[in-house]
Every structure is written in structure tokens, then in C-alpha cells.
Amino acid sequence: IPGKVSVSRLYPELLNETDNSYEISKKIEAMEPRKPRFIGGEATSADKGTATHLFLQFCDFSKLTPSVSSVKEEIARLIELRFLPSNISELIRANEIATFAASKFFDTILNGKKIHREFRFNVFLPAEDFTDISDQKILFAGEKILVQGVIDLCLEDADGNLILCDYKSDRLSREALNDRRLAKQFLSERHAKQLKYYAQAIELIMGKRPDKIYI
């Protein structure tokens, strides 16, 4: 059993394939994210998502309006204060952030009682949750894996609801953009497992599961 795993490398069958912890660790290492290319090379779509996440980590929400100009002004401010490197200003998806600032959920953030951004955590989760083999579940009973992760946004809204939010920069198909049901299905299939672990972590740390989970 590996001693420590990042949420981004977790999956429900992690411990199915082998009982050799060295092999499991090597498998996890192979999933490590690569350094963004914009640090020293040609930018990709994934790099634009990373840059946008970085902006959302540090921006002052109260300075944003549903206009691209307000987003660009905030980008310039963060670069001047050295929260952002100057070479990523053109990578940040300013149009999408302006659309985000026009949403009802953005109003929920502005009116939130408590807001946690880049919420870093380390929690112990049962090892038996990461295998669906019955013999393995019995073998791992009582064992724990230390899981670390970073939650993009966690807040208590004006009504006292605990909300978990994870930013995603996935590109949706034209069909999904026009059909919320398809969009929800696509995003849920891709990200539900990760958000499940985040919800477990929040429950362990804050004493309650999130009332709402948003992507």
C-alpha cells in the first residue's frame, strides 16, 4: 500500500492490480502532471487552462465584472504585484472569466460568509476503498492511505450551505454546449470520482459533507 497519494492520481481500483507497493508507486509517478509549456515553450490548450486556474487562485473577485476589460485590468494588477508571471497574460481565458462573472454562482461567491481558495488538505482514507476485490478489502481492513489534494474553491453561502467547487477548462462539444443534460453527463463521468474524494476530505475536516458540488 503506498503511504501517500495525491487526489489527482487516485482511482477506485488503485490497489487491484498488484500487491507490490513499488509497482503501484511507479504507476502513480507515471501519472504526474508535466510542467506547463508556457514556462519555457509553446503554449497548449492545457496551458491556457492552467493559466486561468492561476488567475482564479489570486484574483480579487470584487474587482471583476461581466466585461473582458475588468478581467484584463485585474490580470495587469496581479502581474504588477507579482502574483502572476507577465508571460501568461495572453493565455488566461478572459472571455470565459467575464462570462463566469455574469453567473448566479459568481454572486453566491461574492455574498459568501466564508471562502477558502486553494484549500490544501491531507487526510487519511480507508485503503479498502481503493479495491473492488473482496479478498483485498478484507486484507486492507483498518489500513489507511494519506491522501493530499488542493480544492479550488470551498465556501459557505449566505444561507449556510457548504459548497464545493472545482474549476475545469474542458472543451465541450457543440451538442453538449446546447444541452445541459449532455454537458452534465460528460463532466460527471470525467470528474465525479475526484470530487467524491474532495467531498470526503471536506467532511473529515469540517464535520459535514458539502451541501452542493459544482463544476
Backbone as numpy.savetxt, mean C-alpha at the origin, in Angstrom:
# Nx Ny Nz CAx CAy CAz Cx Cy Cz
10.82 -22.12 8.83 9.96 -20.94 8.83 10.86 -19.70 8.83
10.69 -18.79 7.87 11.48 -17.56 7.88 11.14 -16.72 9.11
12.13 -16.05 9.68 11.90 -15.28 10.90 11.13 -14.00 10.65
11.35 -13.38 9.47 10.75 -12.08 9.20 10.44 -11.96 7.71
9.25 -11.44 7.39 8.83 -11.32 6.00 8.11 -9.98 5.83
8.32 -9.33 4.69 7.58 -8.11 4.36 6.22 -8.49 3.81
5.20 -7.66 4.08 3.86 -7.92 3.59 3.84 -8.10 2.08
4.64 -7.31 1.38 4.63 -7.38 -0.09 5.14 -8.71 -0.62
5.79 -9.50 0.24 6.27 -10.82 -0.18 5.45 -11.96 0.42
4.37 -11.62 1.13 3.54 -12.66 1.74 2.50 -13.18 0.76
2.17 -14.44 0.88 1.02 -14.99 0.19 0.58 -16.24 0.95
-0.71 -16.60 0.85 -1.26 -17.63 1.74 -0.58 -18.99 1.66
0.08 -19.31 0.54 0.71 -20.62 0.41 2.23 -20.53 0.57
2.72 -19.50 1.22 4.16 -19.27 1.34 4.91 -20.49 1.86
4.34 -21.18 2.85 5.05 -22.28 3.49 4.65 -23.65 2.93
3.91 -23.67 1.84 3.48 -24.95 1.26 4.61 -25.73 0.63
5.47 -25.05 -0.12 6.29 -25.70 -1.12 7.50 -26.44 -0.56
7.98 -26.03 0.59 9.18 -26.65 1.12 9.25 -26.42 2.62
9.96 -27.30 3.31 10.17 -27.07 4.74 11.61 -26.58 4.98
12.27 -26.17 3.90 13.64 -25.68 3.99 13.61 -24.16 4.08
13.91 -23.59 5.25 13.79 -22.15 5.43 14.77 -21.39 4.54
15.91 -22.00 4.20 16.85 -21.34 3.30 16.23 -21.14 1.92
15.56 -22.18 1.41 14.93 -22.08 0.10 13.81 -21.05 0.11
13.03 -21.01 1.20 11.95 -20.03 1.31 12.52 -18.62 1.31
13.62 -18.41 2.04 14.24 -17.09 2.11 14.74 -16.66 0.74
15.31 -17.60 -0.01 15.80 -17.27 -1.35 14.65 -16.90 -2.28
13.53 -17.59 -2.12 12.34 -17.31 -2.93 11.83 -15.91 -2.61
11.85 -15.54 -1.33 11.39 -14.21 -0.93 12.33 -13.13 -1.46
13.66 -13.39 -1.38 14.63 -12.41 -1.86 14.45 -12.14 -3.34
14.06 -13.16 -4.11 13.87 -13.00 -5.55 12.69 -12.07 -5.86
11.81 -11.85 -4.87 10.65 -11.00 -5.07 10.91 -9.56 -4.63
12.15 -9.26 -4.15 12.46 -7.92 -3.68 12.27 -6.91 -4.81
11.64 -5.78 -4.52 11.45 -4.77 -5.56 12.77 -4.17 -6.01
12.86 -3.84 -7.28 14.05 -3.22 -7.81 14.05 -1.72 -7.54
15.25 -1.15 -7.53 15.37 0.30 -7.36 14.71 1.00 -8.55
13.91 2.04 -8.29 13.27 2.75 -9.40 14.28 3.27 -10.41
13.95 3.18 -11.69 14.88 3.60 -12.73 15.09 5.10 -12.76
14.08 5.87 -12.25 14.23 7.32 -12.34 15.40 7.84 -11.51
15.94 6.99 -10.60 17.08 7.41 -9.80 18.32 7.52 -10.69
18.38 6.72 -11.73 19.56 6.80 -12.57 19.36 6.26 -13.95
18.17 6.37 -14.51 17.94 5.83 -15.84 16.59 6.22 -16.38
16.17 5.53 -17.41 14.91 5.84 -18.07 13.73 5.45 -17.18
12.73 6.34 -17.09 11.58 6.10 -16.22 10.57 5.18 -16.88
9.91 4.36 -16.07 8.86 3.46 -16.54 7.53 3.89 -15.93
6.46 3.21 -16.35 5.15 3.49 -15.78 5.15 3.20 -14.28
5.87 2.14 -13.88 5.97 1.82 -12.45 6.69 2.92 -11.69
7.71 3.53 -12.32 8.42 4.63 -11.68 7.49 5.82 -11.45
6.57 6.07 -12.39 5.61 7.16 -12.23 4.70 6.88 -11.04
4.33 5.61 -10.86 3.53 5.24 -9.70 4.29 5.44 -8.41
5.58 5.07 -8.41 6.42 5.25 -7.22 6.57 6.73 -6.88
6.79 7.55 -7.91 6.94 8.99 -7.69 5.65 9.59 -7.13
4.52 9.14 -7.63 3.23 9.64 -7.16 2.99 9.23 -5.71
3.35 7.99 -5.37 3.25 7.54 -3.98 4.10 8.44 -3.07
5.31 8.77 -3.53 6.22 9.59 -2.73 5.62 10.96 -2.48
5.00 11.52 -3.50 4.32 12.81 -3.33 3.22 12.71 -2.29
2.40 11.67 -2.37 1.28 11.50 -1.44 1.76 11.23 -0.01
2.98 10.75 0.13 3.55 10.53 1.46 3.80 11.85 2.18
4.25 12.87 1.43 4.72 14.10 2.06 3.82 15.32 1.84
2.92 15.28 0.88 2.17 16.49 0.53 1.27 16.96 1.66
0.99 18.25 1.66 0.03 18.85 2.58 -1.33 18.79 1.89
-2.19 17.90 2.33 -3.49 17.72 1.69 -4.29 19.03 1.63
-4.14 19.86 2.64 -4.93 21.10 2.70 -4.56 22.08 1.60
-3.41 21.88 0.97 -2.98 22.77 -0.10 -3.45 22.30 -1.47
-4.06 21.13 -1.54 -4.48 20.58 -2.82 -5.92 20.95 -3.14
-6.16 21.26 -4.40 -7.51 21.51 -4.90 -7.68 20.68 -6.17
-8.90 20.59 -6.70 -9.09 19.81 -7.94 -8.51 20.51 -9.18
-7.31 21.04 -9.05 -6.65 21.69 -10.19 -5.21 21.21 -10.28
-4.74 20.99 -11.49 -3.37 20.54 -11.70 -2.37 21.57 -11.19
-2.73 22.85 -11.31 -1.80 23.91 -10.87 -1.51 23.81 -9.37
-2.52 23.48 -8.57 -2.30 23.36 -7.12 -1.37 22.18 -6.81
-1.50 21.11 -7.58 -0.62 19.94 -7.39 0.81 20.31 -7.74
0.99 21.02 -8.86 2.34 21.39 -9.28 2.97 22.38 -8.31
2.16 23.26 -7.73 2.68 24.18 -6.71 3.16 23.41 -5.48
2.40 22.37 -5.11 2.81 21.57 -3.95 4.05 20.75 -4.27
4.15 20.25 -5.49 5.37 19.53 -5.90 6.58 20.45 -5.78
6.44 21.68 -6.28 7.55 22.64 -6.23 7.93 22.94 -4.78
6.92 23.07 -3.91 7.19 23.37 -2.49 7.96 22.23 -1.83
7.55 21.00 -2.12 8.21 19.84 -1.53 9.63 19.66 -2.06
9.85 20.01 -3.32 11.21 19.96 -3.88 12.10 21.01 -3.22
11.53 22.21 -3.03 12.31 23.27 -2.38 12.69 22.90 -0.96
11.79 22.19 -0.26 12.07 21.75 1.11 12.85 20.44 1.17
13.15 19.88 -0.02 13.95 18.66 -0.17 13.25 17.41 0.37
11.94 17.44 0.34 11.19 16.21 0.60 11.15 15.34 -0.65
11.27 15.97 -1.82 11.26 15.25 -3.09 12.50 15.64 -3.89
13.08 14.69 -4.62 14.17 15.04 -5.54 13.60 15.77 -6.76
14.35 16.76 -7.27 13.85 17.58 -8.37 13.62 16.80 -9.65
14.33 15.67 -9.82 14.23 14.95 -11.10 12.97 14.09 -11.23
12.07 14.11 -10.24 10.86 13.30 -10.39 9.61 14.16 -10.58
9.79 15.48 -10.67 8.62 16.36 -10.75 7.73 16.05 -11.94
8.32 15.67 -13.07 7.53 15.39 -14.27 6.94 13.98 -14.26
7.36 13.16 -13.30 6.86 11.78 -13.24 5.59 11.67 -12.41
5.37 12.62 -11.52 4.21 12.56 -10.63 2.94 12.76 -11.45
1.95 11.91 -11.24 0.70 11.95 -12.01 -0.20 13.07 -11.47
0.13 14.31 -11.87 -0.57 15.48 -11.34 -2.05 15.47 -11.69
-2.39 15.03 -12.90 -3.80 15.00 -13.31 -4.62 14.07 -12.41
-4.05 12.92 -12.09 -4.78 11.95 -11.27 -4.91 12.44 -9.83
-3.88 13.13 -9.33 -3.97 13.67 -7.97 -5.02 14.77 -7.91
-5.11 15.58 -8.96 -6.15 16.61 -9.00 -7.54 15.99 -9.00
-7.70 14.87 -9.71 -8.98 14.15 -9.71 -9.27 13.59 -8.32
-8.23 13.06 -7.67 -8.35 12.54 -6.31 -8.83 13.65 -5.37
-8.30 14.88 -5.56 -8.66 16.00 -4.68 -10.11 16.44 -4.87
-10.74 15.97 -5.95 -12.15 16.30 -6.20 -13.10 15.24 -5.65
-12.56 14.19 -5.06 -13.39 13.06 -4.64 -13.99 13.26 -3.24
-15.05 12.52 -2.96 -15.65 12.54 -1.62 -14.69 12.00 -0.58
-13.90 11.00 -0.98 -12.95 10.43 -0.02 -11.89 11.45 0.39
-11.50 12.33 -0.53 -10.52 13.36 -0.19 -11.10 14.28 0.89
-12.39 14.59 0.80 -13.04 15.39 1.85 -13.02 14.65 3.18
-13.18 13.33 3.12 -13.11 12.51 4.33 -11.74 12.63 4.99
-10.69 12.63 4.17 -9.33 12.78 4.69 -9.17 14.14 5.36
-9.59 15.20 4.67 -9.44 16.56 5.20 -10.16 16.74 6.52
-11.28 16.03 6.70 -12.09 16.17 7.91 -11.81 15.08 8.94
-10.79 14.25 8.69 -10.49 13.15 9.58 -10.02 13.62 10.96
-10.32 12.81 11.98 -9.90 13.14 13.35 -8.42 12.82 13.55
-8.01 11.65 13.08 -6.62 11.23 13.20 -6.18 10.64 11.87
-5.01 11.04 11.40 -4.51 10.55 10.13 -3.09 10.02 10.30
-2.86 8.81 9.84 -1.53 8.21 9.86 -1.12 7.93 8.41
0.01 8.49 8.00 0.53 8.23 6.66 1.87 7.49 6.78
2.12 6.62 5.81 3.33 5.78 5.87 3.43 5.13 7.24
2.35 4.45 7.63 2.25 3.83 8.95 3.04 2.52 8.95
4.21 2.54 9.54 5.11 1.38 9.53 4.79 0.48 10.72
4.81 -0.83 10.48 4.45 -1.75 11.55 5.29 -3.03 11.48
5.39 -3.67 12.62 5.94 -5.02 12.76 4.99 -5.78 13.66
4.41 -6.86 13.17 3.48 -7.66 13.97 3.78 -9.14 13.77
3.41 -9.94 14.74 3.54 -11.39 14.62 2.22 -11.98 14.12
2.29 -12.78 13.05 1.11 -13.46 12.54 1.35 -14.97 12.62
0.27 -15.76 12.79 0.43 -17.22 12.92 1.01 -17.84 11.65
2.04 -18.66 11.81 2.66 -19.32 10.66 1.68 -20.24 9.94
0.72 -20.79 10.69 -0.23 -21.73 10.08 -1.16 -21.06 9.07
-1.20 -19.70 9.10 -2.03 -18.98 8.13 -1.41 -18.99 6.73
-0.17 -19.44 6.62 0.52 -19.36 5.34 0.79 -20.73 4.72
-0.12 -21.65 5.03 -0.13 -22.94 4.36 -1.56 -23.47 4.37
-1.95 -24.15 3.30 -3.27 -24.78 3.30 -3.16 -26.30 3.38
-1.98 -26.79 3.74 -1.74 -28.23 3.92 -2.02 -28.56 5.38
-2.95 -29.46 5.61 -3.41 -29.73 6.99 -2.28 -30.19 7.90
-1.40 -31.08 7.41 -0.28 -31.53 8.25 0.65 -30.38 8.63
0.85 -29.47 7.66 1.69 -28.32 7.94 1.05 -27.41 8.98
-0.26 -27.24 8.90 -0.96 -26.40 9.87 -0.76 -26.92 11.28
-0.84 -28.24 11.42 -0.63 -28.85 12.74 0.81 -28.65 13.19
1.74 -28.82 12.25 3.16 -28.67 12.57 3.51 -27.25 13.01
2.86 -26.25 12.36 3.20 -24.86 12.63 2.36 -24.24 13.75
1.47 -25.01 14.36 0.61 -24.48 15.42 1.45 -23.81 16.51
1.11 -22.60 16.85 1.83 -21.88 17.90 3.03 -21.11 17.41
3.47 -21.36 16.18 4.62 -20.65 15.63 4.17 -19.32 15.02
5.07 -18.34 15.03 4.74 -17.01 14.51 5.78 -16.57 13.47
5.34 -15.69 12.57 6.24 -15.03 11.63 6.14 -13.53 11.89
7.30 -12.86 12.02 7.30 -11.42 12.18 7.08 -10.78 10.81
5.99 -10.04 10.68 5.63 -9.44 9.40 5.79 -7.92 9.50
6.50 -7.35 8.53 6.67 -5.90 8.51 6.01 -5.33 7.27
5.58 -4.09 7.37 4.94 -3.45 6.22 4.75 -1.96 6.46
4.25 -1.30 5.43 3.97 0.13 5.50 2.59 0.38 4.90
1.71 0.95 5.68 0.36 1.27 5.22 0.34 2.70 4.72
-0.13 2.90 3.49 -0.12 4.24 2.89 -0.91 5.24 3.73
-2.11 4.85 4.13 -2.98 5.79 4.83 -3.94 5.05 5.74
-4.02 5.48 6.98 -4.97 4.94 7.95 -5.53 6.13 8.72
-6.86 6.21 8.81 -7.42 7.38 9.47 -8.71 7.06 10.19
-9.02 7.90 11.15 -10.32 7.87 11.83 -11.13 9.02 11.27
-12.28 8.72 10.65 -13.06 9.78 10.03 -13.89 10.54 11.06
-14.64 11.53 10.59 -15.41 12.39 11.49 -16.44 11.62 12.29
-16.88 10.45 11.78 -17.88 9.63 12.48 -17.24 8.55 13.35
-15.92 8.54 13.44 -15.24 7.56 14.28 -14.93 6.24 13.59
-15.19 6.14 12.29 -14.86 4.92 11.55 -13.36 4.84 11.30
-12.81 3.65 11.43 -11.40 3.41 11.13 -11.29 2.99 9.67
-10.52 3.73 8.90 -10.42 3.50 7.46 -8.99 3.16 7.07
-8.85 2.09 6.32 -7.56 1.68 5.75 -7.60 2.01 4.27
-6.56 2.69 3.78 -6.50 3.04 2.36 -5.12 2.71 1.81
-5.10 2.08 0.65 -3.83 1.78 -0.01 -3.85 2.39 -1.41
-2.84 3.19 -1.71 -2.77 3.82 -3.02 -2.28 2.81 -4.05
-2.94 2.75 -5.19 -2.51 1.88 -6.29 -2.49 2.70 -7.58
-1.51 2.43 -8.41 -1.42 3.16 -9.69 -1.62 2.20 -10.86
-2.39 1.14 -10.62 -2.69 0.18 -11.69 -3.37 0.88 -12.86
-3.10 0.41 -14.05 -3.82 0.90 -15.23 -5.02 -0.01 -15.46
-6.21 0.58 -15.53 -7.43 -0.19 -15.75 -7.76 -0.24 -17.23
-8.41 -1.31 -17.65 -8.86 -1.43 -19.03 -10.00 -0.44 -19.29
-10.29 -0.17 -20.57 -11.38 0.74 -20.91 -12.70 0.22 -20.34
-12.89 -1.12 -20.38 -14.13 -1.71 -19.85 -14.25 -1.47 -18.35
-13.14 -1.65 -17.64 -13.16 -1.47 -16.19 -13.37 -0.01 -15.80
-12.83 0.90 -16.61 -13.01 2.33 -16.34 -14.48 2.74 -16.46
-15.22 2.01 -17.29 -16.63 2.34 -17.52 -17.59 1.48 -16.71
-17.04 0.53 -15.93 -17.87 -0.38 -15.15 -17.23 -0.58 -13.78
-17.80 0.06 -12.76 -17.22 -0.01 -11.42 -17.14 -1.45 -10.91
-18.09 -2.28 -11.33 -18.08 -3.68 -10.89 -16.83 -4.40 -11.40
-16.50 -4.18 -12.66 -15.30 -4.80 -13.22 -14.03 -4.23 -12.59
-14.03 -2.92 -12.34 -12.87 -2.31 -11.70 -12.66 -2.89 -10.30
-13.75 -3.03 -9.55 -13.66 -3.58 -8.20 -13.16 -5.01 -8.23
-13.65 -5.80 -9.18 -13.23 -7.19 -9.30 -11.74 -7.29 -9.61
-11.27 -6.47 -10.56 -9.86 -6.48 -10.95 -8.96 -6.11 -9.78
-9.29 -5.01 -9.10 -8.45 -4.54 -8.01 -8.50 -5.48 -6.81
-9.67 -6.06 -6.55 -9.81 -6.99 -5.43 -8.99 -8.25 -5.65
-9.06 -8.81 -6.85 -8.29 -10.02 -7.14 -6.79 -9.78 -7.02
-6.36 -8.58 -7.36 -4.93 -8.28 -7.36 -4.41 -7.90 -5.97
-5.24 -7.25 -5.15 -4.71 -6.65 -3.92 -5.38 -7.10 -2.62
-6.43 -7.93 -2.69 -7.18 -8.28 -1.48 -6.30 -8.97 -0.42
-5.38 -9.85 -0.86 -4.55 -10.57 0.10 -3.67 -9.61 0.89
-3.04 -8.66 0.19 -2.19 -7.68 0.87 -3.00 -6.87 1.88
-4.19 -6.43 1.47 -5.01 -5.61 2.36 -5.53 -6.40 3.55
-5.70 -7.71 3.35 -6.09 -8.57 4.47 -5.02 -8.55 5.56
-3.76 -8.64 5.15 -2.67 -8.61 6.12 -2.58 -7.25 6.80
-2.81 -6.18 6.04 -2.81 -4.85 6.63 -3.92 -4.73 7.68
-5.10 -5.27 7.36 -6.22 -5.21 8.30 -5.90 -5.98 9.58
-5.24 -7.14 9.43 -4.83 -7.91 10.61 -3.86 -7.11 11.46
-2.93 -6.44 10.82 -1.95 -5.64 11.55 -2.63 -4.50 12.31
-3.56 -3.82 11.65 -4.27 -2.72 12.31 -5.06 -3.22 13.52
-5.68 -4.38 13.37 -6.45 -4.93 14.49 -5.54 -5.23 15.68
-4.37 -5.79 15.42 -3.43 -6.11 16.49 -2.90 -4.84 17.17
-2.66 -3.80 16.40 -2.06 -2.58 16.93 -3.10 -1.66 17.57
-4.25 -1.50 16.90 -5.24 -0.52 17.35 -6.42 -1.13 18.08
-6.49 -2.46 18.11 -7.55 -3.11 18.87 -8.86 -3.30 18.15
-8.94 -2.92 16.89 -10.16 -3.13 16.10 -9.79 -3.23 14.62
-10.62 -3.99 13.90 -10.41 -4.10 12.46 -10.93 -2.83 11.77
-10.40 -2.51 10.61 -10.90 -1.33 9.89 -12.39 -1.48 9.58
-13.12 -0.38 9.71 -14.53 -0.39 9.34 -14.69 -0.34 7.82
-13.73 0.29 7.15 -13.76 0.42 5.70 -12.36 0.24 5.14
-12.28 -0.38 3.98 -11.00 -0.56 3.30 -11.13 -0.04 1.89
-10.26 0.88 1.52 -10.34 1.51 0.20 -9.04 1.29 -0.59
-9.20 1.18 -1.91 -8.05 1.24 -2.82 -8.21 2.52 -3.63
